[in-house]
Amino acid sequence: MSTVSVIFNERKITKKGEIPIWLRIIKDRKPKYIALGIKILKSQWVIDKNRVRKSHPNSQYLNNFIAQKVAEAEAVALEMEAANKYTSPVKIKNTIMGTSDVSYFKYARKSIEKQLRMGKMSAHHNELISLSKLQKYTQTTDLLFFDITVGFLVGYEEYLIREKKNTINTVYSNLKVIRKHFNDALREELIPFEKNPFFRYKLKRIQVDKNYLNESELETLENAVLDPSKKIYHSRNLFVFACYTGGIRFSDLITLKWANFDGENLSLITRKTGTKLNIKVPNIALEILNLYKKDDSLPTDFIFPYLKKDVDYSDLMVLYKDIQICNGNINKDLVLLKEKCKLKKIIHFHSSRHTWATLALKKGMRIEYVSKLMTHSSIKTTQIYAKIVNEELEKAMDVFNIKPPVAEDKISA
């Protein structure tokens, strides 16, 4: 049984001293509040009667409006309970205020547009792919949040694996986007807590080994003799630079301009997290910068020769596409470089982040500093690298288990 009451919410008082009037619907001991859009002074409210005082110029209209909404709420709650065993307070609210259940597709499209406006192109791209796959699966023009249940997610996961041949981690990435939308909608109070299927449905993910270079392998890369007129030369320089300079993400690295460098430090705001970074450039990385610094270099010029000077990169979609193309080309160069240096490990540009993190921890940098420079949202992410370092140390200690060869004279003795 649902109960409806009028609430004079003094905790939400405005700077003008006005207090909002809400309806409170309690269903299964869980309250849901509906803002009626009315704000009045405390002196204009009769607390024991839940009415606007007659001294208010619009008292008759406001009291009639409040009474009407209370009656509608009680009627809707009774009607919906009679037709359904479960009726969420949100659903009652939506019916009273003239709105229907929230459309997931519409909400997802708004989120995608928001990512584009904020310049978060990678997130925009990922959410766009996730929505496209989901639309193909449902074959419907719309999908409500309430339609996405645990059973729905199980079926969708099977579809992505069997029909689309997606890997476990690709499925994880797609479902993580849907989970994000649910969490955002919960914070906005568009859906009830108990209707989030991700509280009962756990995403699956396989931990992938972090590809990184040790100091010896990195030195081999640094010393490789390459033709400065070839692309592979610049790809090597960029990779090595990242390995020594905080593992800066590729998108941040190739968009660096000379204005970001003061002669000792790099200052930038990361594209992915919006974090402001100030990184002291170590000597090896300074030597690489000196290779690209020219007498006529302008503060507005890109440091590394990848993005074009004559392209208007204020169009973030154009910038995102060029970054993706450059990233693909450099990864191809790194494959050739690995073969030339006879390295057995698989490397791509992101390996520079892993390389820097493991080297930094081995050299004694505190893990919280490593986490900050890598702009990790949680130190738990950084602890993966600490685990790698610990495993290497454990293997190194195995040298004490190797017995030296015994001299022949001692054997005969």
C-alpha positions as CSV (number, residue, x, y, z in Angstrom):
1,M,0.0,0.0,0.0
2,S,1.3,3.5,-0.9
3,T,0.9,6.6,1.2
4,V,1.0,10.1,-0.1
5,S,1.8,13.2,2.0
6,V,2.8,16.9,1.5
7,I,6.3,17.8,2.7
8,F,7.5,21.4,3.5
9,N,11.2,20.7,2.9
10,E,13.0,23.3,5.1
11,R,16.3,21.6,4.5
12,K,16.2,22.9,0.9
13,I,15.7,26.5,1.7
14,T,16.9,28.9,-1.0
15,K,19.0,32.1,-0.7
16,K,15.7,34.1,-0.8
17,G,14.4,32.2,2.2
18,E,11.9,30.2,0.1
19,I,11.1,26.6,0.9
20,P,10.0,24.0,-1.8
21,I,6.8,22.0,-1.5
22,W,7.1,18.3,-2.3
23,L,4.9,15.2,-2.4
24,R,6.3,12.2,-0.6
25,I,5.2,8.8,-1.8
26,I,6.1,5.8,0.4
27,K,5.9,2.4,-1.2
28,D,7.2,-0.7,0.6
29,R,8.8,1.6,3.2
30,K,10.8,3.4,0.5
31,P,10.1,7.1,0.0
32,K,10.1,9.0,-3.3
33,Y,9.8,12.8,-3.5
34,I,8.1,14.8,-6.2
35,A,9.0,18.5,-6.4
36,L,5.7,20.3,-7.2
37,G,7.6,23.4,-8.5
38,I,6.2,25.6,-5.6
39,K,8.4,27.6,-3.3
40,I,7.1,29.9,-0.6
41,L,8.3,31.6,2.6
42,K,8.0,29.7,5.9
43,S,5.7,32.5,7.2
44,Q,3.3,31.7,4.3
45,W,2.8,28.0,5.2
46,V,0.4,26.5,7.8
47,I,2.5,23.6,9.0
48,D,-0.2,21.6,10.9
49,K,-2.6,21.8,8.0
50,N,-0.2,21.6,5.1
51,R,-1.7,24.6,3.4
52,V,-0.6,27.9,2.0
53,R,-1.8,30.8,4.2
54,K,-4.6,33.0,2.9
55,S,-2.2,36.0,3.1
56,H,-0.4,34.6,0.1
57,P,-1.7,36.4,-3.1
58,N,-2.1,33.0,-4.9
59,S,-3.2,30.9,-1.9
60,Q,-6.4,29.6,-3.4
61,Y,-4.7,28.5,-6.6
62,L,-1.7,26.9,-4.9
63,N,-3.9,25.0,-2.3
64,N,-6.1,23.7,-5.1
65,F,-3.0,22.6,-7.1
66,I,-1.5,20.8,-4.1
67,A,-4.8,19.1,-3.3
68,Q,-5.2,18.0,-6.9
69,K,-1.7,16.5,-7.0
70,V,-2.2,14.6,-3.8
71,A,-5.5,13.2,-5.1
72,E,-3.9,12.2,-8.4
73,A,-1.0,10.6,-6.6
74,E,-3.3,8.5,-4.4
75,A,-5.6,7.5,-7.3
76,V,-2.7,6.6,-9.6
77,A,-1.0,4.6,-6.8
78,L,-4.2,2.6,-6.2
79,E,-4.9,2.0,-9.8
80,M,-1.3,0.9,-10.7
81,E,-1.2,-1.4,-7.6
82,A,-4.4,-3.0,-8.6
83,A,-3.0,-3.8,-12.1
84,N,0.5,-4.7,-11.0
85,K,2.0,-6.4,-8.0
86,Y,5.0,-4.1,-8.1
87,T,4.8,-0.4,-8.8
88,S,7.9,1.7,-8.2
89,P,7.6,5.2,-6.7
90,V,9.4,6.5,-9.8
91,K,6.7,5.1,-12.0
92,I,4.0,6.7,-9.9
93,K,5.9,10.0,-10.1
94,N,6.2,9.8,-13.9
95,T,2.5,9.1,-14.3
96,I,1.5,12.0,-12.0
97,M,3.8,14.5,-13.6
98,G,2.7,13.4,-17.1
99,T,5.9,11.6,-18.1
100,S,6.4,8.0,-19.2
101,D,9.0,5.5,-18.3
102,V,12.5,6.7,-19.2
103,S,13.7,5.8,-22.6
104,Y,17.2,4.2,-22.5
105,F,17.9,5.0,-26.2
106,K,17.0,8.7,-25.8
107,Y,19.1,8.9,-22.6
108,A,22.1,7.2,-24.3
109,R,21.9,9.6,-27.3
110,K,21.9,12.6,-25.0
111,S,25.0,11.1,-23.2
112,I,26.7,10.7,-26.5
113,E,26.0,14.3,-27.5
114,K,27.3,15.5,-24.1
115,Q,30.6,13.6,-24.6
116,L,30.9,15.3,-28.0
117,R,30.3,18.8,-26.5
118,M,32.8,18.2,-23.8
119,G,35.4,17.1,-26.3
120,K,35.7,13.6,-24.8
121,M,36.0,12.0,-28.3
122,S,37.1,8.5,-27.1
123,A,34.1,8.2,-24.7
124,H,31.9,9.6,-27.5
125,H,33.1,6.9,-29.9
126,N,32.8,4.1,-27.4
127,E,29.2,5.0,-26.4
128,L,28.2,5.4,-30.0
129,I,29.5,1.9,-30.8
130,S,27.7,0.4,-27.7
131,L,24.4,2.1,-28.7
132,S,24.7,0.9,-32.3
133,K,25.2,-2.7,-31.2
134,L,22.3,-2.6,-28.8
135,Q,19.9,-1.2,-31.4
136,K,20.8,-4.0,-33.8
137,Y,20.2,-6.5,-31.1
138,T,16.8,-5.2,-30.0
139,Q,15.5,-4.4,-33.5
140,T,13.2,-1.8,-31.9
141,T,12.8,2.0,-32.3
142,D,13.0,2.4,-28.5
143,L,14.1,0.7,-25.4
144,L,13.1,1.6,-21.8
145,F,15.5,1.4,-18.8
146,F,12.9,-0.9,-17.2
147,D,13.2,-3.3,-20.2
148,I,16.9,-3.9,-19.4
149,T,16.7,-6.7,-16.8
150,V,19.2,-9.3,-15.7
151,G,17.7,-11.7,-18.2
152,F,18.0,-9.1,-21.0
153,L,21.7,-8.6,-20.2
154,V,22.4,-12.4,-20.2
155,G,20.8,-12.7,-23.6
156,Y,22.6,-9.7,-25.0
157,E,26.0,-11.0,-23.7
158,E,25.4,-14.4,-25.5
159,Y,24.5,-12.5,-28.7
160,L,27.7,-10.5,-28.6
161,I,29.8,-13.6,-28.0
162,R,28.1,-16.0,-30.4
163,E,26.7,-13.8,-33.1
164,K,29.1,-10.8,-33.2
165,K,32.2,-13.0,-32.1
166,N,33.2,-10.4,-29.6
167,T,35.8,-11.3,-27.0
168,I,35.0,-11.3,-23.2
169,N,36.8,-7.9,-22.8
170,T,35.0,-6.4,-25.8
171,V,31.7,-7.5,-24.3
172,Y,32.8,-6.0,-21.0
173,S,33.5,-2.6,-22.7
174,N,30.1,-2.5,-24.3
175,L,28.2,-3.5,-21.2
176,K,30.3,-1.0,-19.1
177,V,28.7,1.8,-21.2
178,I,25.2,0.6,-20.3
179,R,26.2,0.3,-16.7
180,K,27.5,3.9,-16.7
181,H,24.1,5.1,-18.1
182,F,22.3,3.3,-15.4
183,N,24.5,4.8,-12.7
184,D,24.1,8.3,-14.2
185,A,20.3,7.9,-14.4
186,L,20.2,6.7,-10.8
187,R,22.1,9.9,-9.7
188,E,19.6,12.0,-11.6
189,E,16.7,10.0,-9.9
190,L,15.3,9.0,-13.2
191,I,15.1,5.3,-12.3
192,P,14.7,3.6,-8.9
193,F,17.7,2.0,-7.2
194,E,16.1,-1.5,-7.2
195,K,15.6,-1.4,-11.0
196,N,19.3,-1.3,-11.8
197,P,20.2,-4.9,-13.0
198,F,23.9,-4.3,-12.5
199,F,23.5,-4.7,-8.8
200,R,22.8,-8.4,-9.5
201,Y,24.6,-8.8,-12.8
202,K,28.4,-8.7,-12.6
203,L,30.4,-7.9,-15.7
204,K,33.1,-10.4,-16.7
205,R,36.6,-9.4,-17.6
206,I,39.9,-11.2,-18.4
207,Q,43.0,-9.6,-17.0
208,V,45.4,-9.0,-19.9
209,D,49.1,-9.1,-19.4
210,K,50.7,-5.7,-19.4
211,N,53.3,-5.5,-22.2
212,Y,56.3,-3.5,-21.1
213,L,60.1,-3.3,-21.7
214,N,62.7,-3.7,-19.1
215,E,65.7,-1.3,-19.0
216,S,67.9,-3.4,-21.2
217,E,65.2,-3.8,-23.9
218,L,64.4,0.0,-23.8
219,E,68.1,0.7,-24.1
220,T,68.3,-1.5,-27.2
221,L,65.4,0.5,-28.7
222,E,67.2,3.8,-27.9
223,N,70.4,2.7,-29.5
224,A,68.9,1.4,-32.7
225,V,70.5,3.1,-35.7
226,L,67.7,4.6,-37.8
227,D,67.4,6.9,-40.8
228,P,66.1,10.4,-39.5
229,S,64.3,10.8,-42.8
230,K,62.1,7.8,-42.1
231,K,58.9,7.7,-40.1
232,I,60.2,4.8,-38.0
233,Y,62.8,7.2,-36.6
234,H,60.2,9.6,-35.2
235,S,58.0,6.7,-34.0
236,R,61.0,5.4,-32.0
237,N,61.7,8.8,-30.5
238,L,58.1,9.4,-29.5
239,F,57.9,5.9,-27.8
240,V,61.1,6.4,-25.9
241,F,60.1,9.9,-24.9
242,A,56.8,8.5,-23.4
243,C,58.7,5.7,-21.6
244,Y,60.8,8.4,-19.7
245,T,58.2,11.1,-19.2
246,G,55.3,9.7,-17.1
247,G,53.9,7.4,-19.8
248,I,52.0,10.3,-21.3
249,R,49.0,9.0,-23.4
250,F,49.4,9.1,-27.1
251,S,46.6,11.6,-27.7
252,D,48.2,14.0,-25.2
253,L,51.7,13.5,-26.6
254,I,51.2,14.3,-30.2
255,T,49.1,17.4,-29.4
256,L,51.8,18.9,-27.2
257,K,53.0,22.3,-28.4
258,W,56.1,24.2,-27.5
259,A,54.0,26.4,-25.3
260,N,53.6,23.4,-23.1
261,F,57.3,23.2,-22.4
262,D,59.2,25.8,-20.3
263,G,62.7,24.4,-20.9
264,E,62.5,21.9,-17.9
265,N,58.9,21.0,-17.4
266,L,55.9,19.9,-19.5
267,S,52.5,21.4,-18.5
268,L,49.4,19.9,-19.9
269,I,45.7,19.1,-19.3
270,T,45.1,15.4,-20.2
271,R,42.4,14.8,-22.8
272,K,40.9,11.7,-21.2
273,T,40.5,12.8,-17.5
274,G,41.0,16.6,-17.7
275,T,43.8,16.4,-15.1
276,K,46.4,19.1,-15.0
277,L,49.9,17.7,-15.1
278,N,53.3,19.2,-14.6
279,I,56.1,16.8,-15.4
280,K,59.8,17.5,-15.1
281,V,61.5,16.1,-18.2
282,P,64.4,13.8,-17.5
283,N,67.7,14.2,-19.4
284,I,67.1,11.4,-22.0
285,A,63.8,12.9,-22.9
286,L,65.3,16.4,-23.1
287,E,67.8,15.1,-25.7
288,I,64.8,14.0,-27.8
289,L,63.1,17.3,-27.5
290,N,66.3,19.1,-28.7
291,L,66.1,17.0,-31.9
292,Y,62.8,18.8,-32.7
293,K,63.4,22.3,-31.4
294,K,64.3,24.7,-34.3
295,D,65.3,28.3,-34.2
296,D,62.0,29.3,-35.8
297,S,59.8,27.1,-33.7
298,L,56.7,28.9,-32.5
299,P,54.9,28.3,-29.2
300,T,51.8,27.3,-31.2
301,D,53.8,24.6,-33.2
302,F,53.3,21.0,-32.4
303,I,56.5,19.5,-30.8
304,F,56.4,16.2,-32.7
305,P,55.9,16.0,-36.5
306,Y,52.6,14.2,-36.8
307,L,49.6,16.6,-36.8
308,K,49.3,19.0,-39.7
309,K,49.9,22.7,-39.3
310,D,47.3,23.7,-41.9
311,V,44.3,21.7,-40.4
312,D,41.8,23.4,-38.2
313,Y,41.8,21.1,-35.2
314,S,39.1,23.1,-33.4
315,D,36.8,20.5,-34.9
316,L,37.4,17.8,-32.3
317,M,36.1,15.1,-34.6
318,V,38.8,15.9,-37.2
319,L,41.4,15.9,-34.4
320,Y,40.2,12.6,-33.0
321,K,40.3,10.9,-36.5
322,D,43.8,12.2,-37.2
323,I,45.0,11.0,-33.8
324,Q,43.6,7.5,-34.5
325,I,45.3,7.4,-37.9
326,C,48.7,8.5,-36.4
327,N,48.4,5.9,-33.6
328,G,47.8,3.1,-36.1
329,N,50.7,4.2,-38.2
330,I,53.1,4.4,-35.2
331,N,52.0,1.0,-34.0
332,K,52.9,-0.5,-37.4
333,D,56.4,1.2,-37.1
334,L,56.8,-0.3,-33.6
335,V,56.2,-3.8,-35.0
336,L,59.1,-3.2,-37.5
337,L,61.3,-1.7,-34.8
338,K,60.7,-4.7,-32.5
339,E,61.8,-7.0,-35.3
340,K,64.8,-4.9,-36.1
341,C,65.9,-4.9,-32.5
342,K,65.1,-8.6,-32.2
343,L,62.8,-8.1,-29.2
344,K,60.5,-11.0,-28.4
345,K,57.9,-9.0,-26.6
346,I,54.8,-7.6,-28.4
347,I,54.7,-3.9,-28.0
348,H,52.4,-1.1,-29.1
349,F,52.4,2.6,-28.1
350,H,50.4,2.0,-25.0
351,S,53.3,-0.2,-23.8
352,S,55.2,3.0,-23.1
353,R,52.8,3.7,-20.2
354,H,53.4,0.2,-18.8
355,T,57.1,0.6,-19.3
356,W,57.3,3.9,-17.5
357,A,55.2,2.6,-14.5
358,T,57.2,-0.5,-13.9
359,L,60.5,1.4,-14.3
360,A,59.4,4.1,-11.9
361,L,58.4,1.6,-9.2
362,K,61.6,-0.3,-9.6
363,K,63.6,2.9,-9.2
364,G,61.8,3.6,-5.9
365,M,59.1,6.1,-6.9
366,R,56.2,6.0,-4.4
367,I,53.2,4.3,-5.9
368,E,50.9,7.3,-5.1
369,Y,53.2,9.5,-7.3
370,V,53.1,7.0,-10.1
371,S,49.3,6.9,-9.8
372,K,49.0,10.7,-9.9
373,L,51.3,11.1,-13.0
374,M,49.3,8.3,-14.8
375,T,46.1,10.1,-13.8
376,H,44.6,6.9,-12.5
377,S,41.2,7.4,-10.8
378,S,42.1,4.7,-8.2
379,I,45.4,3.6,-6.8
380,K,44.1,0.0,-7.3
381,T,44.8,0.4,-11.0
382,T,48.4,1.4,-10.3
383,Q,48.8,-1.6,-8.0
384,I,48.8,-3.9,-11.0
385,Y,52.3,-2.5,-11.8
386,A,53.4,-2.9,-8.3
387,K,52.4,-6.6,-8.5
388,I,54.5,-7.0,-11.7
389,V,57.5,-5.5,-10.0
390,N,57.0,-7.8,-7.0
391,E,56.8,-10.8,-9.2
392,E,60.0,-9.9,-10.9
393,L,61.7,-9.5,-7.5
394,E,60.5,-12.9,-6.5
395,K,62.0,-14.4,-9.6
396,A,65.2,-12.6,-9.0
397,M,65.5,-14.2,-5.6
398,D,65.5,-17.6,-7.2
399,V,69.2,-17.1,-7.8
400,F,69.7,-18.2,-4.3
401,N,68.1,-21.6,-5.1
402,I,70.7,-22.3,-7.8
403,K,73.5,-24.4,-6.3
404,P,77.0,-23.7,-7.6
405,P,78.9,-26.6,-9.3
406,V,80.8,-28.7,-6.8
407,A,84.6,-29.0,-7.4
408,E,85.8,-32.5,-8.4
409,D,88.2,-32.8,-5.5
410,K,85.4,-32.2,-3.1
411,I,83.3,-34.9,-4.8
412,S,86.1,-37.5,-4.5
413,A,86.5,-36.5,-0.9
